[in-house]
């Protein structure tokens, strides 16, 4: 990687804002999937398997700010207003709830400080949801643009043996 590429800011916040705008302009509800650890401020009772899915539509949030370093807003969970702060590098996907179209991102490097797994169902679907998209449309963005592995085309069948486990390619899973 060239020194200029190492110093370049992340494209993730710009892509998140663009997809949020696309969802909003087309009447879709933008949802973000977030990997939760100690740096993420979300209601921990709604975290499952170290992840939470949040509705970040203008109708479900107050004071939404999609910044370069953090996504910040207020939302109601079970009738209680909560301040939400998500580091942008913890956003692992953004997609339209209605059709599943969006983009997935690599998970942040493991820090060992993951949140405890809580098995609770959300009670306020307007602010948080554990629904995964019903259809495809999400694809991974490689961590390193110089990586040798070509991006997988979702319209092609997977390679024999499936994708390598434990590799750098993020996986989305349906959470109920």
N, C-alpha and C positions, 0 to 999 in steps of 0.2 A: 504494500500500500504506500502511496506517495505521501510525503509529509503534509501536503495540502489537503489530502483526503482525511488524514488523521485529525487535523484541526477544524475541519468543516463541521458546522452544527448538524445535529440530528435532523433528519427529514420527518421523523415521527410526529412532532407537534403540528407540522404543516399538513401532513396527510390526515391526521385526526380532525383538524379544523375543516379541511376540504370535504371530507366524508360527512361530517356533522352538517355542514352547509347543504350538501347534496341531499341528505335525508330530509332536512327541514324544508328545503325548497320543493321537494316532491311529495310532501305530506306524509313522510315516514317517521317513525320513532327511532332516533339513534340510540343504540345501546352500546355500552363499552363493557368488555370483559377485563377484569383487573386481577393481577396476581397480588395477593395481600401478604405483606410482612409488617414489621414494626414501623416502617416509614409511611404506611398508608393509613389515613384516618377515615374509617368507615365503621358502621355498626357491626361489631364482630359477631353478633348473634345471627347475622345473615350470611356469614362467610361459610362456604362449603369447600372442603378439599383445598384450602388455601386460595380460593378464588371467589370473586363476587361479580355479578352482572348488574350494571346500573343503567337505568333509563336516564339519559342526559338530554331529553327533549326540553324545549323551553316551557312546555306545559307542566312538566314534572319537577322542574328545578326553579330556584330563585337565585339571582345574582350569579349566574353561570359565567365562569371565566375560563376560557380555553387558552392557557398561557403556554409559553415555550418550555417551562419547567414543571408546572403543575396544572391540574384541572381542579378547580375549586367551585363549590356551589353549596346551596342549602337544599335539603329535600326532606320530605316527611316519610318516616318509617313507623308504621303502626300508630299513626296520628301524632308522632313526636317529631318536631323539626330538629334536624341534625346538620352540623357542618361537615362537609365531605372534602377531603384533600387527597388527591391521587397524584403521585409523581408521574410525569408523562411516560417515563421508561417502564412503568408498571402496567400500562395499558397494553394488553396482549391481543385485543381485537376491538374493532368498531364496526357495527353492522346495522342495517335496517331490520327492525323486529319483524316487519310485515313480509319481507321476502328473503331475508338472510344475506343480502348482498352487502359486501363490505371488504374489510382487509384485516388480516391477522399479522401480528408482529412477533419477533422473537421475544421470549421471556427475559426479564433482567437476569444478570448473573446471580447465581445463588449466593446469598449472604449468610445463610444458616439461621436467619432470624425470621422464620416463617410464622405466621399466625397459627394459633391452635385451630384444629378442625372442629367446627361446630355443626351439628346436624339439626338445623332449624329451618323451617320454611318461612319465607318472608310473608309478612301480613299486609304489606302496602305495595301492591303491584305498580302503583303510579311512580314510585321512587326506585324500586329495586325489583329485579326479576331473576329467577334462576332458569328462565327459558333460554334454550339455545336456538339458533336459527333452524327452521324446519328443512331448509334446502341448502345446497352448496352456495357458492358465490364468494366464500372467503378463500383467500390464498395467502401464503406466508411471504413475508419480505425477508430476504436473506440478511443475516447479520453482517456479513462481509461481502461487499459488492464484487470483490475479486475472487470469491470462492469458486472452486472449480465445478461444483455441482450445478447443473442447469436447473432453473425453476421447473417445478412439476406443473404440467398443464392439467387442470381438473377435468378436462374433457377426454383425456387419454387414460387408459387403464393403468393402475399402479405397476411398477416394475415387479418381476417375480420375487416372491418372498416379502413384499411390502416394504415400506420405508424402514430404514435402520432405526432401531430403538436406542435411545440414549444419545442420539446424534444431536446436531445443532438445529434440526428442523423442528419448529414448534408444532404441537398437535392440539387441536380443539376437541373437546369432548362434551357430550351432552350431559348437563347436570339437571337432575330432577329434584 
